[in-house]
Structure formats: structure tokens, C-alpha cells
Amino acid sequence: MTSVGSPAPDFTLPNQRGEAVTLSQFQGSPVVLIFFPFAFSPVCTSELCYLQDHPEVFEKSNAKVLGISTDSYFTLDAFARQESYDFELLSDFWPHGEVSRRYGVLAEDGGYANRQTVVLDSQGTIVDAFESDVMEPRQLERFEQALAKLEQY
């Protein structure tokens, strides 16, 4: 896993529409990287829908939300359209799990991203990182705690 206080590894991944998104293009704004295992799975769907329904948590910090999974961008497009997500979903499909591996969150035995969150300040420094069990959704309170750490940077 990446360590708090270090610069976040930059990357470029296709979003759900197949457009290239580079992490460093968000320089100047806090970013929340939400690694999730599988589009359309019950836990991931309910978790991301819950986050979609509570944008105020991220808006307080002007944080950009980027969901990342090892699903193809075609799958993520169908998922985003079905659930009407306002935030970007990024495909770490090929080379399979490369970004997830660089962040230390790839479950090598299953080929999916673990349920990991990485919060970056406006300069791209990691201010917090936390993991939830693959079968348990992240708690909104934990996002609030992580985003509160932005004030220290």
C-alpha cells in the first residue's frame, strides 16, 4: 500500500467513456481514489450508490472522486449509466491491474482491486489511506475523517 505523506503515483487510465484521465490533471484539487473490486457486485453497487447520494461529504473539501476497478471501460460505462454516477469510473483493465498493483491494492490471486481508499491533497500528496474488507462497504464516517486531514496539509 502507498504510504501517507508520499506523493501519489501518477497514472493515466480510460474512464467509462474510454477517454484518457490522468491523475496529475487534477493538481490543485483534492482527490479521493476509490478502488473497488467489481462493477455490478452487490456490495460495490450499494456502496457507490450511497456515496453518490451523499456528495456533500466530498463537496466540503472540493474533492474529486475517482472510482477505479479492474473492469473494462465498457463494463464501467454500463455500470455508470445504470446507476447514474456523477463521478468518473476508471478502468485498470489493461495492463491488468497495473495501477492497482502500483498502489499496493491488487488482489493478485483474484485479479481485482481491494476495497481501498486513498485521499490526496491538492498537490497530490497522500494524506490518508484506508482499506475495508472486500465484502464490507466503506463507512461514510471514515471518508469524513480522511477528508478532515486535508486541513492539516
N, C-alpha and C positions, 0 to 999 in steps of 0.2 A: 504494500500500500504506500502511496505517496505520503510524505511527512509534512506536518503543519510547519509553516514558516518557509517552506521551499517554493520556488517558482513552479507553477503547474506546467507539465509538459504540453507544448503546443501540438495541435493536430488539425487535420482537415478531413472532414467526413461528409458524405452526402446526407442531406436532410430527407424528409419523407417525400419531397417532390423531386429528388435527385439532384438538387442544387448543392454545390460545394459550400460548406460552412467551416470557417477556420476560427479556432478559439481566440486567437490574438485579435481578430476583428472586433471583439467586444471590449478591448482595452479601454479603460475609462469608466466601465460599469462593473459592479459585482456580478459574478456568475455562479449559478448553482448547477453543478453537474449531477444529474440523477441517473446513475447506472441502474438498469432494471433487467431482469432475466428474460422475460418472454412477452411479446405483444400478445394480446388476447387471453393471456392466462388470468384466472380469476383474481389472484392477489394483485398482480400488476395493474389490471384494469381498474379495480376498485381504488387502489392507491393513487394512481394518476388522475382518476376522476375526482377524487377527494381533493387533490392538490389544485386541479382545475377549478373546483368550486370555492377555493379559498385563496384567490390571487392576492388578497391584502397582505398575507404573510410575506410575500416577495416584493410587493409594491412599496412597502415601508422602506425598504433598503434599495429600491430601484434595481433589484437583482433580476438578471435574465435567467430564465430556466431553460436548460438543455437536457432533454431525456436522451439517454444513449443505451442501445441494446445491440446485440449481435444479429438481430433480424435484418433481412434485406430491406432496402428502402421501399420496395413495392409492398411488403407486409406492413411496414410502418405507415405508409400512405393510407392503406385500407383501415388500419387501426385508428389513425388520427382523424380520418373522415368519419368513421363510425362513432367515435366518442367526442368529436368536435373540439379537440385540443387546440388551445391558442398558442401553446409553446412548441418550439421545434423538437422533433424527434430525429435523432441522428443514427445512422446505420454504421455499425462497426463490423459489417459483414465480411468485407474483403480488403486486405488480407484478414482472414477471420480472427476477430478479437484483438487486433494489433493494439488499438488504443486502450482497450480494457486491460490488456496484458501490461502495457506501459504504466498504467495507473495501479497495477497490482490487484485488480479486481476480477480477473478472468478465472472462472472455474474450469481449469484445464481438462478435467475429466468429463465435463459436460458441454464445454464449448460455449458457455453463456456467461454474461456479466453477473457477478453477485450484486445483491441489493445494497449498493454503496452510494454515499452522497459525499461530494467534495465541494466546499464553498470557497470561492476565490474572491479576493478583494479587487478593487478597480485596477490594480496594477498586475493582476494575475498571480498573486501570492496565495498559497493555500492557508486559509485561516481556521478551517475545521474540516474534519473528515469523520464520517461515522458509517457503520455498517449495521444492517438489520438482517435477521435470518431470512433465507430465501423464501420461506413460507409465511413470513410475518410482514405486514406493511409497516412502513416508517410512521412514526408518530409526528403529528403536526408540531407538538411542543418541542421536539428535537430540532426541527427546522428553525423554529423561533430562537432557540438557544444558540444555534450555529450562526444565524444571521446577526444576532446581537454582538457577536465577536467582531463584526466588521467595524464597530465603533472604536475598537482598540487599535485598528490599523490606520 
